[in-house]
Amino acid sequence: MNFNPLIEISNLDFSYGVKTTLENINFEIAVGKNLGIVGESGSGKSTLLKLILGILSPTSGSIRFNGSPLDLPNKDFERQFRQNVQVVFQDPYSSLDPRQRIDHLVSEPLRSLGLDRADGRDSKKARFLWREERAVEALESVGLSPDHLERYPREFSGGQRQRIAIARAIVSKPALLLADEPVSALDVTTRVLIIELLTELQETLGLTIAMVSHDLSLVATLASQTIVLEQGKIVESGATKEVLGNPAHPYTRKLLAALPRLHS
């Protein structure tokens, strides 16, 4: 049995030119332990996500996946990594190609990773039927109908588009779902529904979720572990209940104090 964390980040630094964006970052994403990454705009949250995805490379330090260094130039490693680590972006209006039907969008990871050629599916028809079956399964997992496969993104609301984006992310049956501010572009009611969906998917599919957010209430709902970033440094980390319920660092207390409160 593999007891390695899904993602292990050690002594990571990252700079844009002469400007240091992240400094001495150390943490793990363990199987089944949802992680919240919080901080104000400019704290380095999205840059950290891009580093985990391999979109950016560290200036120094290391990122390991399942115990092995991130080696995306290695095609076999990249295929395994992309199958197991998927992402949902912030804006459901820009993350879905408006020219493509939903069946094509949701099944895209299966084609790009070559998963539709596994197990002897060497005919176009066999691969198409398998992709369609997996796309239907993914759509139903996010509460949408198979009838939606023949439609286009413009025909859906923001919340439905984000469900489609989540379906695309889970169609390859990943171990880790990275979510970059997944509900910030949605209205309050829809936010609640999407968070409920992510919680359900974590339980039913065995997903581990790492979520970048400035919304501490969202992190409190979904994440069991939290790290707090301030100007590119981790200033506090640990169990979410402890970090948000009894914060030790002034910056974390400042973030909590900025939360809107209802007045009687």
DRENPA-3360 file (N, C-alpha, C; in nm, 2 decimals, always signed):
BEGIN
1 = MNFNPLIE = +0.08/-0.12/+0.00/+0.00/+0.00/+0.00/+0.09/+0.12/+0.00 ~ +0.05/+0.23/-0.08/+0.12/+0.35/-0.09/+0.08/+0.45/+0.02 ~ +0.17/+0.48/+0.11/+0.13/+0.58/+0.22/+0.19/+0.72/+0.19 ~ +0.24/+0.74/+0.07/+0.29/+0.87/+0.04/+0.18/+0.97/+0.03 ~ +0.20/+1.10/+0.07/+0.10/+1.20/+0.04/+0.08/+1.22/-0.11 ~ -0.04/+1.26/-0.15/-0.06/+1.29/-0.29/+0.04/+1.39/-0.34 ~ +0.05/+1.50/-0.27/+0.14/+1.61/-0.30/+0.23/+1.65/-0.18 ~ +0.36/+1.66/-0.20/+0.45/+1.70/-0.10/+0.53/+1.81/-0.15;
9 = ISNLDFSY = +0.53/+1.93/-0.08/+0.60/+2.05/-0.12/+0.71/+2.08/-0.01 ~ +0.83/+2.09/-0.06/+0.94/+2.10/+0.04/+1.03/+2.22/+0.00 ~ +1.05/+2.31/+0.09/+1.14/+2.43/+0.08/+1.12/+2.50/-0.05 ~ +1.00/+2.52/-0.09/+0.97/+2.58/-0.22/+0.98/+2.73/-0.22 ~ +1.06/+2.78/-0.32/+1.06/+2.93/-0.35/+1.02/+2.95/-0.49 ~ +0.96/+3.06/-0.52/+0.93/+3.10/-0.65/+0.94/+3.25/-0.67 ~ +1.01/+3.29/-0.78/+1.02/+3.43/-0.81/+0.98/+3.46/-0.95 ~ +0.91/+3.58/-0.97/+0.89/+3.64/-1.10/+1.01/+3.74/-1.12;
17 = GVKTTLEN = +1.11/+3.70/-1.19/+1.22/+3.79/-1.21/+1.29/+3.81/-1.07 ~ +1.30/+3.93/-1.03/+1.37/+3.96/-0.90/+1.27/+3.96/-0.78 ~ +1.14/+3.95/-0.82/+1.04/+3.96/-0.71/+1.01/+3.82/-0.66 ~ +1.03/+3.80/-0.53/+1.00/+3.67/-0.47/+0.85/+3.67/-0.44 ~ +0.78/+3.57/-0.49/+0.64/+3.55/-0.48/+0.60/+3.45/-0.37 ~ +0.68/+3.34/-0.36/+0.66/+3.24/-0.26/+0.79/+3.21/-0.20 ~ +0.80/+3.19/-0.07/+0.92/+3.17/+0.00/+0.91/+3.06/+0.11 ~ +1.00/+2.96/+0.10/+1.01/+2.85/+0.20/+0.87/+2.79/+0.23;
25 = INFEIAVG = +0.81/+2.74/+0.13/+0.67/+2.68/+0.14/+0.69/+2.53/+0.16 ~ +0.63/+2.48/+0.27/+0.63/+2.34/+0.31/+0.50/+2.29/+0.35 ~ +0.44/+2.19/+0.28/+0.32/+2.13/+0.33/+0.29/+2.01/+0.25 ~ +0.19/+1.93/+0.29/+0.15/+1.81/+0.22/+0.00/+1.81/+0.20 ~ -0.04/+1.74/+0.09/-0.18/+1.71/+0.07/-0.20/+1.56/+0.08 ~ -0.25/+1.52/+0.19/-0.27/+1.38/+0.22/-0.40/+1.32/+0.17 ~ -0.40/+1.19/+0.14/-0.52/+1.13/+0.09/-0.63/+1.15/+0.19 ~ -0.75/+1.20/+0.14/-0.87/+1.21/+0.22/-0.87/+1.33/+0.31;
33 = KNLGIVGE = -0.76/+1.42/+0.31/-0.76/+1.53/+0.39/-0.77/+1.66/+0.31 ~ -0.89/+1.71/+0.30/-0.91/+1.83/+0.22/-0.83/+1.95/+0.27 ~ -0.77/+2.02/+0.18/-0.69/+2.13/+0.22/-0.74/+2.27/+0.17 ~ -0.75/+2.37/+0.26/-0.78/+2.50/+0.22/-0.66/+2.59/+0.22 ~ -0.64/+2.67/+0.11/-0.53/+2.76/+0.10/-0.59/+2.90/+0.10 ~ -0.56/+2.98/+0.21/-0.63/+3.10/+0.22/-0.53/+3.22/+0.23 ~ -0.58/+3.34/+0.20/-0.50/+3.46/+0.20/-0.56/+3.56/+0.11 ~ -0.52/+3.69/+0.13/-0.57/+3.80/+0.05/-0.52/+3.79/-0.09;
41 = SGSGKSTL = -0.58/+3.87/-0.18/-0.53/+3.88/-0.31/-0.38/+3.92/-0.31 ~ -0.30/+3.86/-0.39/-0.16/+3.89/-0.40/-0.08/+3.81/-0.29 ~ -0.14/+3.72/-0.22/-0.07/+3.64/-0.12/+0.01/+3.53/-0.18 ~ -0.02/+3.49/-0.30/+0.05/+3.38/-0.37/-0.03/+3.26/-0.39 ~ -0.16/+3.26/-0.36/-0.24/+3.14/-0.36/-0.25/+3.08/-0.50 ~ -0.28/+3.16/-0.60/-0.30/+3.11/-0.74/-0.17/+3.07/-0.80 ~ -0.06/+3.14/-0.76/+0.07/+3.10/-0.81/+0.11/+2.96/-0.75 ~ +0.08/+2.94/-0.63/+0.10/+2.81/-0.57/+0.03/+2.70/-0.64;
49 = LKLILGIL = -0.10/+2.72/-0.68/-0.18/+2.63/-0.75/-0.11/+2.60/-0.89 ~ -0.06/+2.70/-0.96/+0.00/+2.68/-1.09/+0.13/+2.60/-1.07 ~ +0.20/+2.61/-0.96/+0.32/+2.53/-0.94/+0.28/+2.39/-0.92 ~ +0.18/+2.36/-0.84/+0.13/+2.22/-0.82/+0.09/+2.16/-0.95 ~ +0.03/+2.23/-1.04/-0.02/+2.18/-1.17/+0.10/+2.17/-1.27 ~ +0.21/+2.22/-1.24/+0.32/+2.22/-1.33/+0.32/+2.32/-1.44 ~ +0.23/+2.42/-1.42/+0.22/+2.53/-1.52/+0.34/+2.62/-1.50 ~ +0.39/+2.64/-1.38/+0.51/+2.71/-1.34/+0.61/+2.61/-1.28;
57 = SPTSGSIR = +0.74/+2.64/-1.28/+0.84/+2.56/-1.21/+0.90/+2.64/-1.10 ~ +0.93/+2.57/-0.98/+0.98/+2.64/-0.87/+1.12/+2.70/-0.90 ~ +1.15/+2.81/-0.84/+1.29/+2.87/-0.84/+1.38/+2.77/-0.77 ~ +1.34/+2.72/-0.66/+1.41/+2.62/-0.58/+1.31/+2.54/-0.50 ~ +1.36/+2.43/-0.44/+1.27/+2.34/-0.37/+1.21/+2.23/-0.46 ~ +1.12/+2.16/-0.40/+1.07/+2.04/-0.48/+0.92/+2.02/-0.46 ~ +0.86/+1.96/-0.56/+0.72/+1.92/-0.55/+0.72/+1.77/-0.59 ~ +0.66/+1.69/-0.51/+0.65/+1.55/-0.53/+0.50/+1.50/-0.54;
65 = FNGSPLDL = +0.48/+1.41/-0.63/+0.35/+1.35/-0.65/+0.36/+1.20/-0.62 ~ +0.28/+1.15/-0.53/+0.29/+1.01/-0.49/+0.43/+0.96/-0.46 ~ +0.51/+1.05/-0.40/+0.64/+1.02/-0.36/+0.75/+1.04/-0.47 ~ +0.71/+1.08/-0.59/+0.81/+1.10/-0.70/+0.81/+1.25/-0.74 ~ +0.93/+1.30/-0.77/+0.94/+1.44/-0.82/+0.86/+1.46/-0.94 ~ +0.80/+1.58/-0.94/+0.72/+1.62/-1.06/+0.80/+1.62/-1.18 ~ +0.77/+1.54/-1.28/+0.86/+1.52/-1.39/+0.76/+1.52/-1.52 ~ +0.71/+1.63/-1.55/+0.61/+1.64/-1.65/+0.67/+1.63/-1.79;
73 = PNKDFERQ = +0.80/+1.65/-1.82/+0.85/+1.62/-1.95/+0.85/+1.47/-1.98 ~ +0.84/+1.39/-1.88/+0.83/+1.24/-1.89/+0.68/+1.21/-1.92 ~ +0.65/+1.16/-2.05/+0.52/+1.15/-2.09/+0.44/+1.05/-2.01 ~ +0.50/+0.94/-1.97/+0.43/+0.84/-1.88/+0.39/+0.90/-1.75 ~ +0.49/+0.98/-1.69/+0.46/+1.04/-1.56/+0.35/+1.15/-1.58 ~ +0.36/+1.23/-1.69/+0.26/+1.33/-1.71/+0.12/+1.27/-1.72 ~ +0.11/+1.16/-1.80/-0.02/+1.10/-1.81/-0.08/+1.05/-1.68 ~ +0.00/+0.99/-1.60/-0.05/+0.95/-1.47/-0.08/+1.07/-1.38;
81 = FRQNVQVV = +0.00/+1.17/-1.38/-0.03/+1.29/-1.30/-0.16/+1.36/-1.35 ~ -0.17/+1.38/-1.48/-0.29/+1.45/-1.53/-0.42/+1.37/-1.51 ~ -0.41/+1.24/-1.51/-0.53/+1.16/-1.48/-0.57/+1.17/-1.33 ~ -0.47/+1.19/-1.25/-0.50/+1.18/-1.10/-0.51/+1.32/-1.04 ~ -0.47/+1.43/-1.11/-0.47/+1.56/-1.05/-0.55/+1.65/-1.16 ~ -0.67/+1.69/-1.12/-0.75/+1.77/-1.21/-0.79/+1.90/-1.14 ~ -0.83/+2.00/-1.22/-0.85/+2.13/-1.17/-0.99/+2.19/-1.21 ~ -1.05/+2.27/-1.12/-1.17/+2.34/-1.16/-1.13/+2.49/-1.13;
89 = FQDPYSSL = -1.16/+2.57/-1.24/-1.11/+2.71/-1.23/-1.23/+2.80/-1.18 ~ -1.20/+2.92/-1.16/-1.28/+3.02/-1.09/-1.41/+3.05/-1.17 ~ -1.39/+3.08/-1.30/-1.49/+3.14/-1.38/-1.55/+3.04/-1.48 ~ -1.68/+2.99/-1.45/-1.74/+2.89/-1.54/-1.78/+2.95/-1.68 ~ -1.77/+3.08/-1.69/-1.81/+3.14/-1.82/-1.69/+3.14/-1.91 ~ -1.57/+3.14/-1.86/-1.45/+3.14/-1.95/-1.38/+3.01/-1.96 ~ -1.41/+2.92/-1.87/-1.34/+2.79/-1.86/-1.39/+2.69/-1.96 ~ -1.51/+2.71/-2.02/-1.57/+2.62/-2.11/-1.57/+2.68/-2.25;
97 = DPRQRIDH = -1.52/+2.61/-2.35/-1.51/+2.66/-2.48/-1.66/+2.67/-2.54 ~ -1.71/+2.79/-2.57/-1.85/+2.80/-2.62/-1.87/+2.74/-2.75 ~ -1.77/+2.70/-2.82/-1.79/+2.64/-2.96/-1.81/+2.49/-2.95 ~ -1.78/+2.43/-2.83/-1.79/+2.29/-2.82/-1.91/+2.24/-2.74 ~ -1.97/+2.13/-2.79/-2.08/+2.07/-2.72/-2.03/+2.01/-2.58 ~ -2.13/+1.99/-2.50/-2.10/+1.94/-2.36/-2.03/+1.80/-2.37 ~ -2.08/+1.72/-2.46/-2.02/+1.58/-2.46/-1.87/+1.59/-2.50 ~ -1.83/+1.68/-2.59/-1.69/+1.70/-2.62/-1.61/+1.76/-2.51;
105 = LVSEPLRS = -1.67/+1.86/-2.44/-1.60/+1.92/-2.33/-1.57/+1.83/-2.21 ~ -1.68/+1.75/-2.17/-1.66/+1.67/-2.06/-1.57/+1.55/-2.08 ~ -1.57/+1.50/-2.21/-1.49/+1.38/-2.24/-1.35/+1.41/-2.28 ~ -1.32/+1.54/-2.29/-1.18/+1.59/-2.34/-1.07/+1.52/-2.27 ~ -1.07/+1.52/-2.13/-0.95/+1.46/-2.06/-0.93/+1.31/-2.10 ~ -1.04/+1.24/-2.14/-1.02/+1.10/-2.17/-0.95/+1.09/-2.31 ~ -0.98/+1.18/-2.40/-0.91/+1.18/-2.53/-0.77/+1.22/-2.51 ~ -0.75/+1.34/-2.45/-0.61/+1.39/-2.44/-0.51/+1.31/-2.36;
113 = LGLDRADG = -0.56/+1.23/-2.27/-0.48/+1.14/-2.19/-0.47/+1.00/-2.25 ~ -0.54/+0.98/-2.36/-0.54/+0.85/-2.42/-0.61/+0.74/-2.35 ~ -0.69/+0.78/-2.25/-0.76/+0.67/-2.17/-0.86/+0.59/-2.25 ~ -0.91/+0.65/-2.36/-1.01/+0.58/-2.44/-0.95/+0.47/-2.52 ~ -0.82/+0.46/-2.52/-0.75/+0.35/-2.59/-0.71/+0.23/-2.51 ~ -0.74/+0.24/-2.38/-0.71/+0.13/-2.29/-0.79/+0.01/-2.31 ~ -0.75/-0.10/-2.25/-0.83/-0.22/-2.25/-0.87/-0.27/-2.39 ~ -0.79/-0.25/-2.49/-0.82/-0.31/-2.62/-0.93/-0.23/-2.70;
121 = RDSKKARF = -0.96/-0.11/-2.66/-1.06/-0.04/-2.74/-0.99/+0.03/-2.86 ~ -0.97/-0.05/-2.96/-0.90/-0.01/-3.08/-0.98/+0.05/-3.19 ~ -1.11/+0.04/-3.18/-1.20/+0.09/-3.29/-1.25/+0.23/-3.24 ~ -1.28/+0.32/-3.34/-1.33/+0.45/-3.31/-1.47/+0.44/-3.24 ~ -1.55/+0.34/-3.29/-1.68/+0.33/-3.23/-1.67/+0.29/-3.08 ~ -1.58/+0.19/-3.05/-1.57/+0.15/-2.91/-1.52/+0.26/-2.82 ~ -1.43/+0.34/-2.87/-1.37/+0.45/-2.79/-1.48/+0.55/-2.77 ~ -1.56/+0.58/-2.88/-1.66/+0.68/-2.87/-1.77/+0.64/-2.76;
129 = LWREERAV = -1.81/+0.52/-2.77/-1.91/+0.47/-2.68/-1.86/+0.47/-2.53 ~ -1.74/+0.44/-2.52/-1.68/+0.44/-2.38/-1.67/+0.58/-2.33 ~ -1.63/+0.67/-2.41/-1.62/+0.82/-2.37/-1.76/+0.87/-2.33 ~ -1.86/+0.83/-2.42/-2.00/+0.88/-2.39/-2.05/+0.82/-2.26 ~ -2.02/+0.70/-2.23/-2.06/+0.63/-2.11/-2.00/+0.70/-1.99 ~ -1.87/+0.73/-2.00/-1.80/+0.80/-1.89/-1.85/+0.95/-1.87 ~ -1.88/+1.01/-1.98/-1.94/+1.15/-1.97/-2.07/+1.15/-1.91 ~ -2.16/+1.06/-1.94/-2.29/+1.05/-1.88/-2.28/+1.02/-1.73;
137 = EALESVGL = -2.19/+0.93/-1.69/-2.17/+0.90/-1.55/-2.12/+1.03/-1.48 ~ -2.03/+1.10/-1.54/-1.98/+1.23/-1.47/-2.09/+1.33/-1.46 ~ -2.16/+1.35/-1.57/-2.27/+1.45/-1.56/-2.38/+1.41/-1.45 ~ -2.41/+1.28/-1.45/-2.51/+1.24/-1.34/-2.45/+1.26/-1.20 ~ -2.32/+1.25/-1.19/-2.26/+1.27/-1.06/-2.27/+1.41/-1.01 ~ -2.28/+1.50/-1.10/-2.29/+1.64/-1.06/-2.44/+1.69/-1.07 ~ -2.53/+1.60/-1.09/-2.67/+1.64/-1.09/-2.73/+1.69/-1.22 ~ -2.66/+1.66/-1.33/-2.71/+1.70/-1.46/-2.76/+1.57/-1.54;
145 = SPDHLERY = -2.84/+1.60/-1.64/-2.90/+1.49/-1.72/-2.81/+1.46/-1.84 ~ -2.81/+1.33/-1.88/-2.74/+1.29/-2.01/-2.79/+1.37/-2.13 ~ -2.92/+1.42/-2.12/-2.97/+1.50/-2.23/-2.89/+1.63/-2.26 ~ -2.81/+1.67/-2.15/-2.74/+1.80/-2.17/-2.61/+1.78/-2.26 ~ -2.58/+1.65/-2.28/-2.45/+1.63/-2.36/-2.46/+1.69/-2.50 ~ -2.57/+1.71/-2.56/-2.58/+1.76/-2.69/-2.60/+1.91/-2.70 ~ -2.59/+1.98/-2.58/-2.61/+2.12/-2.58/-2.48/+2.19/-2.57 ~ -2.49/+2.33/-2.57/-2.37/+2.41/-2.56/-2.36/+2.50/-2.43;
153 = PREFSGGQ = -2.24/+2.54/-2.39/-2.23/+2.61/-2.26/-2.33/+2.73/-2.25 ~ -2.35/+2.80/-2.36/-2.44/+2.92/-2.36/-2.58/+2.89/-2.31 ~ -2.62/+2.77/-2.32/-2.76/+2.73/-2.28/-2.77/+2.70/-2.13 ~ -2.66/+2.73/-2.05/-2.67/+2.69/-1.91/-2.64/+2.81/-1.82 ~ -2.69/+2.81/-1.70/-2.66/+2.92/-1.60/-2.52/+2.90/-1.55 ~ -2.47/+3.00/-1.47/-2.34/+2.99/-1.42/-2.32/+2.87/-1.33 ~ -2.42/+2.84/-1.24/-2.40/+2.72/-1.16/-2.40/+2.59/-1.23 ~ -2.48/+2.58/-1.34/-2.48/+2.46/-1.42/-2.35/+2.45/-1.50;
161 = RQRIAIAR = -2.29/+2.56/-1.54/-2.16/+2.56/-1.61/-2.05/+2.51/-1.52 ~ -2.06/+2.56/-1.39/-1.96/+2.51/-1.30/-1.97/+2.36/-1.27 ~ -2.10/+2.31/-1.27/-2.12/+2.17/-1.25/-2.06/+2.09/-1.37 ~ -2.07/+2.15/-1.49/-2.01/+2.09/-1.61/-1.86/+2.08/-1.60 ~ -1.81/+2.20/-1.55/-1.66/+2.20/-1.53/-1.61/+2.10/-1.43 ~ -1.69/+2.08/-1.33/-1.66/+1.97/-1.23/-1.67/+1.84/-1.29 ~ -1.77/+1.81/-1.37/-1.79/+1.68/-1.44/-1.67/+1.66/-1.53 ~ -1.62/+1.76/-1.60/-1.50/+1.74/-1.68/-1.38/+1.70/-1.60;
169 = AIVSKPAL = -1.37/+1.76/-1.48/-1.26/+1.74/-1.39/-1.26/+1.60/-1.33 ~ -1.38/+1.54/-1.31/-1.39/+1.41/-1.24/-1.40/+1.29/-1.34 ~ -1.41/+1.32/-1.47/-1.44/+1.22/-1.57/-1.32/+1.12/-1.58 ~ -1.20/+1.16/-1.55/-1.08/+1.07/-1.55/-1.07/+1.00/-1.42 ~ -1.16/+1.02/-1.32/-1.16/+0.96/-1.19/-1.03/+0.99/-1.11 ~ -1.00/+1.12/-1.09/-0.87/+1.16/-1.03/-0.88/+1.14/-0.88 ~ -0.76/+1.14/-0.82/-0.74/+1.13/-0.68/-0.75/+1.26/-0.61 ~ -0.71/+1.37/-0.68/-0.70/+1.50/-0.63/-0.77/+1.60/-0.72;
177 = LLADEPVS = -0.85/+1.68/-0.66/-0.92/+1.79/-0.73/-0.87/+1.92/-0.68 ~ -0.81/+2.00/-0.76/-0.77/+2.14/-0.72/-0.87/+2.24/-0.76 ~ -0.92/+2.32/-0.67/-1.02/+2.41/-0.70/-0.98/+2.56/-0.67 ~ -0.98/+2.64/-0.78/-0.93/+2.78/-0.77/-1.05/+2.87/-0.75 ~ -1.08/+2.91/-0.63/-1.19/+3.00/-0.61/-1.32/+2.95/-0.68 ~ -1.36/+2.82/-0.66/-1.46/+2.76/-0.74/-1.60/+2.82/-0.74 ~ -1.63/+2.90/-0.64/-1.76/+2.96/-0.63/-1.77/+3.11/-0.62 ~ -1.65/+3.18/-0.64/-1.65/+3.32/-0.62/-1.73/+3.40/-0.73;
185 = ALDVTTRV = -1.74/+3.33/-0.85/-1.82/+3.40/-0.96/-1.97/+3.37/-0.95 ~ -2.01/+3.30/-0.85/-2.15/+3.26/-0.84/-2.23/+3.33/-0.73 ~ -2.36/+3.34/-0.75/-2.44/+3.40/-0.64/-2.45/+3.31/-0.52 ~ -2.49/+3.37/-0.41/-2.48/+3.31/-0.28/-2.55/+3.17/-0.27 ~ -2.67/+3.17/-0.33/-2.75/+3.04/-0.32/-2.68/+2.93/-0.40 ~ -2.63/+2.97/-0.52/-2.56/+2.87/-0.60/-2.43/+2.83/-0.54 ~ -2.36/+2.92/-0.47/-2.24/+2.88/-0.40/-2.26/+2.77/-0.30 ~ -2.37/+2.78/-0.23/-2.40/+2.67/-0.13/-2.42/+2.54/-0.20;
193 = LIIELLTE = -2.49/+2.54/-0.31/-2.52/+2.42/-0.38/-2.39/+2.35/-0.44 ~ -2.30/+2.43/-0.49/-2.18/+2.38/-0.54/-2.09/+2.32/-0.43 ~ -2.09/+2.39/-0.31/-2.01/+2.34/-0.20/-2.07/+2.21/-0.15 ~ -2.20/+2.20/-0.15/-2.27/+2.07/-0.11/-2.23/+1.96/-0.21 ~ -2.22/+2.00/-0.34/-2.19/+1.90/-0.44/-2.04/+1.85/-0.42 ~ -1.95/+1.94/-0.40/-1.81/+1.91/-0.38/-1.80/+1.81/-0.25 ~ -1.87/+1.85/-0.15/-1.87/+1.76/-0.03/-1.92/+1.62/-0.06 ~ -2.03/+1.62/-0.14/-2.08/+1.49/-0.18/-1.99/+1.41/-0.26;
201 = LQETLGLT = -1.92/+1.47/-0.36/-1.83/+1.40/-0.45/-1.71/+1.35/-0.37 ~ -1.66/+1.43/-0.27/-1.55/+1.38/-0.19/-1.59/+1.25/-0.12 ~ -1.71/+1.24/-0.08/-1.75/+1.12/+0.00/-1.78/+1.01/-0.10 ~ -1.85/+1.03/-0.21/-1.89/+0.92/-0.30/-1.77/+0.87/-0.39 ~ -1.69/+0.96/-0.43/-1.58/+0.92/-0.52/-1.44/+0.91/-0.45 ~ -1.44/+0.94/-0.33/-1.31/+0.93/-0.26/-1.21/+1.03/-0.30 ~ -1.26/+1.15/-0.34/-1.17/+1.26/-0.38/-1.10/+1.32/-0.27 ~ -0.99/+1.37/-0.29/-0.92/+1.47/-0.20/-0.93/+1.60/-0.27;
209 = IAMVSHDL = -0.97/+1.71/-0.20/-0.98/+1.84/-0.26/-0.89/+1.94/-0.19 ~ -0.82/+2.01/-0.28/-0.74/+2.13/-0.23/-0.79/+2.25/-0.29 ~ -0.83/+2.35/-0.21/-0.91/+2.46/-0.26/-0.84/+2.59/-0.22 ~ -0.82/+2.67/-0.32/-0.77/+2.81/-0.30/-0.89/+2.90/-0.28 ~ -0.89/+2.98/-0.18/-1.00/+3.07/-0.16/-0.97/+3.18/-0.06 ~ -1.04/+3.29/-0.08/-1.03/+3.40/+0.02/-1.15/+3.39/+0.12 ~ -1.24/+3.30/+0.09/-1.36/+3.29/+0.17/-1.34/+3.19/+0.28 ~ -1.32/+3.24/+0.40/-1.29/+3.15/+0.52/-1.40/+3.06/+0.56;
217 = SLVATLAS = -1.53/+3.11/+0.54/-1.64/+3.03/+0.57/-1.65/+2.91/+0.48 ~ -1.62/+2.93/+0.35/-1.61/+2.82/+0.26/-1.51/+2.71/+0.30 ~ -1.39/+2.76/+0.34/-1.28/+2.67/+0.38/-1.33/+2.59/+0.51 ~ -1.39/+2.66/+0.60/-1.44/+2.60/+0.72/-1.53/+2.48/+0.69 ~ -1.61/+2.50/+0.59/-1.71/+2.40/+0.55/-1.65/+2.27/+0.49 ~ -1.55/+2.30/+0.40/-1.50/+2.19/+0.32/-1.36/+2.13/+0.36 ~ -1.28/+2.21/+0.42/-1.14/+2.17/+0.44/-1.12/+2.12/+0.59 ~ -1.04/+2.01/+0.60/-1.00/+1.96/+0.73/-0.87/+2.02/+0.77;
225 = QTIVLEQG = -0.79/+2.06/+0.68/-0.66/+2.13/+0.70/-0.66/+2.26/+0.63 ~ -0.59/+2.36/+0.69/-0.58/+2.49/+0.63/-0.44/+2.54/+0.64 ~ -0.39/+2.61/+0.54/-0.27/+2.69/+0.54/-0.30/+2.83/+0.51 ~ -0.24/+2.93/+0.58/-0.27/+3.07/+0.56/-0.14/+3.13/+0.50 ~ -0.16/+3.20/+0.38/-0.05/+3.26/+0.32/-0.06/+3.42/+0.33 ~ +0.05/+3.48/+0.37/+0.06/+3.62/+0.38/+0.19/+3.66/+0.30 ~ +0.17/+3.74/+0.19/+0.28/+3.79/+0.11/+0.38/+3.67/+0.08 ~ +0.33/+3.56/+0.04/+0.41/+3.45/-0.01/+0.47/+3.36/+0.09;
233 = KIVESGAT = +0.43/+3.38/+0.22/+0.48/+3.29/+0.32/+0.37/+3.23/+0.40 ~ +0.39/+3.10/+0.44/+0.29/+3.04/+0.53/+0.31/+3.09/+0.67 ~ +0.21/+3.16/+0.72/+0.22/+3.22/+0.86/+0.14/+3.13/+0.96 ~ +0.06/+3.04/+0.91/-0.01/+2.95/+1.00/-0.07/+2.83/+0.93 ~ -0.07/+2.72/+0.99/-0.12/+2.59/+0.93/-0.16/+2.50/+1.03 ~ -0.25/+2.41/+1.00/-0.29/+2.30/+1.09/-0.44/+2.26/+1.06 ~ -0.50/+2.20/+1.16/-0.64/+2.16/+1.15/-0.72/+2.28/+1.13 ~ -0.82/+2.28/+1.04/-0.90/+2.40/+1.01/-0.97/+2.45/+1.14;
241 = KEVLGNPA = -1.03/+2.36/+1.22/-1.10/+2.40/+1.34/-1.01/+2.48/+1.43 ~ -0.88/+2.44/+1.44/-0.78/+2.51/+1.52/-0.74/+2.65/+1.46 ~ -0.71/+2.64/+1.33/-0.66/+2.76/+1.26/-0.76/+2.87/+1.26 ~ -0.89/+2.83/+1.23/-0.99/+2.93/+1.22/-1.07/+2.96/+1.35 ~ -1.06/+2.86/+1.44/-1.13/+2.87/+1.57/-1.05/+2.93/+1.68 ~ -0.92/+2.91/+1.67/-0.83/+2.97/+1.77/-0.70/+3.01/+1.70 ~ -0.70/+3.11/+1.61/-0.59/+3.15/+1.53/-0.47/+3.21/+1.62 ~ -0.35/+3.17/+1.58/-0.24/+3.21/+1.66/-0.17/+3.33/+1.60;
249 = HPYTRKLL = -0.18/+3.35/+1.47/-0.11/+3.46/+1.40/-0.20/+3.58/+1.38 ~ -0.15/+3.70/+1.40/-0.23/+3.82/+1.38/-0.29/+3.84/+1.24 ~ -0.22/+3.79/+1.14/-0.28/+3.79/+1.00/-0.40/+3.71/+0.99 ~ -0.40/+3.59/+1.05/-0.52/+3.50/+1.05/-0.64/+3.57/+1.12 ~ -0.61/+3.63/+1.23/-0.71/+3.70/+1.31/-0.76/+3.82/+1.23 ~ -0.68/+3.88/+1.16/-0.72/+4.00/+1.07/-0.82/+3.95/+0.96 ~ -0.79/+3.83/+0.90/-0.88/+3.77/+0.80/-1.01/+3.74/+0.86 ~ -1.01/+3.68/+0.98/-1.14/+3.65/+1.04/-1.22/+3.77/+1.08;
257 = AALPRLHS = -1.15/+3.87/+1.12/-1.22/+3.99/+1.17/-1.28/+4.06/+1.05 ~ -1.23/+4.04/+0.93/-1.29/+4.10/+0.81/-1.41/+4.03/+0.75 ~ -1.45/+3.91/+0.81/-1.57/+3.84/+0.77/-1.69/+3.92/+0.80 ~ -1.79/+3.93/+0.70/-1.91/+4.00/+0.73/-1.99/+3.93/+0.84 ~ -2.06/+4.01/+0.92/-2.14/+3.96/+1.03/-2.28/+4.02/+1.03 ~ -2.37/+3.94/+1.06/-2.51/+3.99/+1.07/-2.53/+4.06/+1.21 ~ -2.59/+4.18/+1.20/-2.62/+4.25/+1.32/-2.76/+4.24/+1.36 ~ -2.79/+4.22/+1.49/-2.93/+4.21/+1.54/-2.99/+4.35/+1.56;
% end
